[in-house]
Amino acid sequence: MRNILPYKLENTESTCEFLKKVVEVLLDFVRATNNRNEKILDFHHPEEMQKLLDLEVPQQGLSLQQLINDCATTLKYQVKTGHPRFFNQLSCGLDIISMAGEWLTATANTNMFTYEIAPVFILMENVVMTHMREIIGANWKKGDSILAPGGSISNLYAFLAARHKMFPNYKEKGIATIQGQLVMFTSDQSHYSVKSCASVCGLGTDNCLMVPSDIYGRMIPSELERLILERRTRGHIPFFVCCTSGTTVIGAFDPINEIADICEKYGMWLHVDAAWGGGLLLSKKYRHPRLSGVERADSVTWNPHKLMGALLQCSTIHFKEDGLLMSCNQMSADYLFMQDKLYDIQYDTGDKVIQCGRHNDIFKLWLQWRAKLHKLIKPPSIYNRRTHKRSDVKGVTD
Ligand SMILES: *Cc1c(COP(=O)(O)O)cnc(C)c1O
């Protein structure tokens, strides 16, 4: 591959030619994706598919033309997840602006750990995260947020921050600082990643209680309280409740206000997993009563790659309290996060996460959002905060 960049500047033209051909292949896929008469998938069983494809990593480099053919073959057998008839996953559709953003992201090829390596993207992240927090609630503006590799990891960040808030010494001293069994609660319809937190973080899945839900798939608050009391009488420490806003399978919304009352009563952290339903925060018609009370939570998971149609992956976790993420996860590696840089190091967001390198998931969301007409939605006063019932049905123009 000596006839493309970065080998010799004269190779600029052949490089552009190669890339334009690749883009042509991509555009063919975009066209096919948007054509209702196209099949969503040309399905073959794995053994058969292996015969149709040449997947070997060869001894000798192949020609540029062969690589273009490889790109075309790859997309030929790929599922068209943006096809109008594709409904297999909660992340579907192919938003063209978001895709254009992803192309730029790939070209910029940067890491998100420090301001110096991604100045524009870091500032964008700051603006968009603040904006999302303001949509969650007016009292969230001063909070903190981070993009994570998926809703499951976002939920894990909520768990970690909650434990850190309650047991700040855990970070240094470990499990011995907690005198008793930590217990967490989530509905029996919640995403399995919540249970996974219990396993990953040393509680054990038996200490992630699955609260029964009603026939609509919503957590039953009285059952939550019953289970909390049951564990308290055993000397356990109930500390975390996950309330699902948009359950993965049937799209149910747990009653946030009633659950928030219970969390306040027993001094527990309230996390709202709105990975799937978070997009409704933007909807005048559907936000209430489904997400009423979300501003009372301590943390919220919201995946723009689901209902908002951003390209994979794009997941966000938001905290009402600023500083927790950093104090919980910061390791201050001195080769990367020096404290004496020439700029304001609060923009070195990378030390808030348990990863080192972080993929740029913000640009595609920022660009996509810039293209949309968008008004901030104020919670209408016609809903009773506790009963979620409308007190003035006449005035509603949904
Ligand atoms: C999809 C989903 C998740 C997990 O998100 P990933 O990005 O797939 O990790 C978590 N919670 C709910 C409610 C979801 O629907």
The ligand as an SDF file (V2000), in Angstrom:
LIG
                    3D

 15 15  0  0  0  0  0  0  0  0999 V2000
  -30.7310   -0.9700   26.1520 C   0  0  0  0  0  0  0  0  0  0  0  0
  -30.9000   -0.7710   27.5810 C   0  0  0  0  0  0  0  0  0  0  0  0
  -29.7970   -0.7640   28.4500 C   0  0  0  0  0  0  0  0  0  0  0  0
  -28.4190   -1.1360   27.9880 C   0  0  0  0  0  0  0  0  0  0  0  0
  -27.8790   -0.2230   27.0800 O   0  0  0  0  0  0  0  0  0  0  0  0
  -26.6300   -0.6900   26.1760 P   0  0  0  0  0  0  0  0  0  0  0  0
  -26.2450    0.5800   25.5050 O   0  0  0  0  0  0  0  0  0  0  0  0
  -27.1420   -1.7420   25.2500 O   0  0  0  0  0  0  0  0  0  0  0  0
  -25.5760   -1.2110   27.1000 O   0  0  0  0  0  0  0  0  0  0  0  0
  -30.0010   -0.4760   29.7720 C   0  0  0  0  0  0  0  0  0  0  0  0
  -31.2280   -0.2260   30.2360 N   0  0  0  0  0  0  0  0  0  0  0  0
  -32.3170   -0.2250   29.4450 C   0  0  0  0  0  0  0  0  0  0  0  0
  -33.6540    0.0820   30.0350 C   0  0  0  0  0  0  0  0  0  0  0  0
  -32.1920   -0.4970   28.0780 C   0  0  0  0  0  0  0  0  0  0  0  0
  -33.2720   -0.5530   27.2990 O   0  0  0  0  0  0  0  0  0  0  0  0
  1  2  1  0
  2  3  1  0
  2 14  2  0
  3  4  1  0
  3 10  2  0
  4  5  1  0
  5  6  1  0
  6  7  2  0
  6  8  1  0
  6  9  1  0
 10 11  1  0
 11 12  2  0
 12 13  1  0
 12 14  1  0
 14 15  1  0
M  END
$$$$
